[in-house]
């Protein structure tokens, strides 16, 4: 474990090659892209004329969708904030950084590469949480669209907010090497140094 305490940001940056960053970018942009294409479908269908018979059923209680969505989004974003603390607890981190692989043999993997792998795993978990909340908002937007377009009813724009939260998170955390190195330093190395 002491070997990990000596890892510097330059060593992480040296091991974080184009292949690692390409995988991070592909994963993050693919998850964002799925939500984006679903958003395009929802927006294109919201501009089509819907018959009155089809809309009366959904217009009865649109606030229920909003309250359910806000409650689930609050729980989802709370877990989004708590997952790094749970994932990087001392016991879990020691287990992930142990020098033995699944067969009980000593691993000769570079320590910086292990930290990059842990960061990628945490990134995928957090992106999946954001995508789940985003898709839930888009589904509620789709089934509760009624006869009005999204622009005519500003309350429906609340269902779009998770998409923009996910977009900001991806652009802020997943694109540049500097942000990835900073994330590894702040989230993982700080915990290791306190062990």
Protein Blocks (a to p, Z undefined) as FASTA:
>chain_A
ZZmmmpcfklmmmmmcfklmmmmmmmmmmmmmmmmmmmmmmmmmmmpccdfklmmmmmmm
mmlmmmmmmmmmmmmmmmmmmmmmmmmgmklmmmmmpcbdfkopacfbdfklmmmmmmmm
mmmmmmmmmmmmmmmmmmmmmmmnmmbdfklmmmlmmmmmmmmmmmmmmmmmmmpmklmm
mmmmmmmmmmmmmZZ
